[in-house]
Amino acid sequence: MAELNFRTLDLNLLRVFNEVMTERSLTKAAGKLALTQPAVSNALRRLRETLGDELLRRKGQGLEPTPRALALWPTVQQALRQLEETLAPGRFVPGQATTTFVLAMADATAAELIPGLIRVIDQDAPGVTIRVVPLTTRDPRRLLDEEAADLAIGYFPAVLASLTAQAQAGETVAFDHQGLYLSNYVCVMRRDHPLAREELTLDRYCAARHLLVSFSGRPYGFIDEALAGLGRRRHIVLTVNQFFTAGRVVATSDLLTVLPRHFVSVTGIADQLVLRELPFVVPAVHVDALWHRRLQHSGAHTWLREVLARLPQQRDK
């Protein structure tokens, strides 16, 4: 095989390869590409010669890809899809769409955004469906890269810092983001908790027993980082991965937890809980939507991002 010169490679061969891999049939691929079968066969031969690999072999009534073809195909698929969406973006008509979106987020975030999102879908896009999956990490880039979710929504300070550093260094940045809303966190306890009748000082807070909400199960969070900056620490008795579970547990125990202020009102047990300002400074948490840039020009994805960006503003009116 001669050394591959990408500048002279006929990119139409990759379109043929993608269609043959999809159909596993030269005849069906030819029909999809509006070409004759000999033309498809010839294009596949040229690509085989260029890459020095058989790519697909006859097996029964169909074709079986080689390991090289299987390794190459996902990259070709993604590149062709990005080119199509960039050069000829499809017009997304919400009222006619049957798209399914997969969103990764915590239960508190879902409680904030999903009711409003469903109202928009019911009114404007009744054929659209939403799947919400758990957010189990503060770095969902792998989840997005593997197309396990269309959007991740949450608090991703380390990810955003990394993306900024990449951009400043002139590196290719594969992800993009937009801010949705600010979330303020408060200390939450049961209504008849001993500390509910006293001023919540830093000493009393640190001396109490605590419940931590951690998506990854790691027994350390941004509250602990803030305390460490003061040379203090708290005793975490229990770690759970849902805010709703945290609210239910503290309502029937002497544990303290920290929840987004807006979330307490939708727990269904707000009357059993008491909110106290934290006795130390914790900046508001920025809740962001994060996505892979291959979806940047997708009409459907753009519509979803625009709807999500409007929801917090509509809530505040």
Residue pairs with C-beta under 8 A, 6 or more apart in sequence:
1 49
1 50
1 51
1 52
4 50
4 51
9 50
10 46
12 43
13 43
13 44
13 46
13 47
13 50
14 47
14 76
14 79
14 80
15 33
15 80
16 29
16 33
16 35
16 40
16 43
16 44
16 47
17 43
17 44
17 47
17 55
17 69
17 72
17 73
17 76
18 73
18 76
18 77
18 80
19 29
19 32
19 33
19 40
20 26
20 29
20 40
20 44
20 56
20 63
21 56
21 65
21 69
21 73
21 76
22 29
22 32
23 29
23 32
24 56
24 62
24 63
24 64
24 65
25 62
25 63
26 37
26 40
26 41
26 44
26 63
27 37
29 40
30 36
30 37
30 39
30 40
33 40
35 43
44 55
44 56
47 55
48 54
48 55
51 68
51 72
53 66
53 68
53 69
54 66
55 65
55 66
55 68
55 69
56 63
56 64
56 65
56 66
56 69
57 63
57 64
57 66
58 64
65 73
78 294
81 294
82 294
85 294
85 295
85 296
85 297
85 298
86 297
89 297
89 298
89 299
90 298
90 299
91 299
92 99
92 298
92 299
92 300
92 302
92 303
94 124
94 125
94 128
94 303
95 124
95 125
95 126
95 127
96 127
97 125
97 127
97 128
97 300
98 127
98 128
98 129
99 127
99 128
99 129
99 300
100 128
100 129
100 130
100 131
101 128
101 129
101 130
101 131
101 150
101 151
101 300
101 304
102 131
102 133
102 148
102 149
102 150
102 151
103 130
103 131
103 132
103 133
103 149
103 150
103 151
103 152
103 153
104 132
104 133
104 134
104 135
104 140
104 143
104 148
104 149
104 151
104 152
104 153
104 154
105 113
105 132
105 135
105 152
105 153
105 154
106 134
106 135
106 154
106 215
106 242
106 243
107 242
107 243
107 244
108 183
108 243
108 244
108 259
108 260
108 262
108 263
109 135
109 153
109 154
109 287
110 132
111 262
111 263
111 266
112 181
112 183
112 260
112 262
112 263
112 287
112 312
112 315
113 153
113 180
113 308
113 311
113 312
114 130
114 132
116 311
116 314
116 315
117 130
117 307
117 308
117 311
118 130
120 307
120 311
121 128
121 130
125 303
133 148
133 149
134 215
134 241
135 152
135 153
135 154
135 215
136 215
136 216
136 241
137 143
137 215
137 216
138 154
138 155
138 156
138 157
138 158
138 159
138 215
138 216
139 156
139 158
139 159
140 149
140 152
140 154
140 156
140 159
140 290
141 159
141 174
141 175
141 290
143 149
143 152
144 150
144 151
144 152
144 175
144 290
144 291
144 292
145 174
145 292
147 292
150 291
150 295
150 301
150 304
151 289
151 290
151 291
151 301
151 304
151 305
151 308
152 289
152 290
152 291
153 180
153 287
153 288
153 289
153 290
153 308
154 287
154 288
154 290
155 183
155 222
155 285
155 286
155 287
155 288
156 177
156 288
156 290
157 286
159 175
159 177
159 290
160 177
160 288
163 173
163 175
163 177
166 172
166 173
167 173
173 293
174 292
174 293
175 290
175 291
175 292
175 293
176 290
176 291
176 293
176 296
177 288
177 289
177 290
177 291
178 288
178 289
178 305
178 309
179 286
179 287
179 288
180 287
180 288
180 289
180 308
180 309
180 311
180 312
181 287
181 312
182 284
182 285
182 286
182 287
183 260
183 261
183 262
183 284
183 285
183 286
183 287
184 260
184 261
184 284
184 285
185 223
185 258
185 259
185 260
185 261
185 278
185 282
185 285
186 258
186 259
186 261
186 264
186 275
186 276
186 277
186 278
187 200
187 205
187 256
187 257
187 258
187 275
187 276
187 277
187 278
188 246
188 247
188 250
188 256
188 257
188 258
188 259
188 264
188 273
188 274
188 275
188 276
189 195
189 196
189 250
189 254
189 255
189 256
189 257
189 273
189 274
189 276
190 196
190 250
190 251
190 252
190 253
190 254
190 272
190 273
190 274
191 271
191 272
191 273
191 274
193 254
193 256
193 274
194 254
195 204
195 208
195 256
195 276
196 274
196 276
198 204
200 276
200 277
200 278
200 279
201 279
202 230
202 232
202 279
202 280
204 279
205 234
205 256
205 278
205 279
205 280
206 227
206 232
206 233
206 234
206 235
208 234
208 235
208 254
208 255
208 256
209 235
209 237
209 254
209 255
209 256
210 234
210 235
210 236
210 237
210 255
210 256
210 257
211 236
211 237
211 238
211 239
211 240
211 246
211 249
211 250
211 253
211 255
211 256
211 257
212 219
212 220
212 221
212 223
212 224
212 236
212 238
212 239
212 240
212 257
212 258
213 221
213 239
213 240
213 241
213 242
213 243
213 246
213 257
213 258
213 259
214 220
214 221
214 239
214 240
214 241
215 241
216 241
217 239
217 241
219 236
219 239
222 282
222 285
223 234
223 258
223 278
223 282
224 233
224 234
224 236
226 280
226 281
226 282
227 233
227 234
227 280
230 280
237 255
238 249
238 255
240 246
240 249
243 259
243 260
243 263
244 267
246 257
246 259
247 257
247 259
247 263
247 264
247 267
247 269
247 273
248 267
248 269
249 255
249 257
250 256
250 257
250 273
251 269
251 272
251 273
258 278
260 285
261 275
264 270
264 273
264 275
267 273
289 305
289 308
289 309
291 301
291 305
295 301
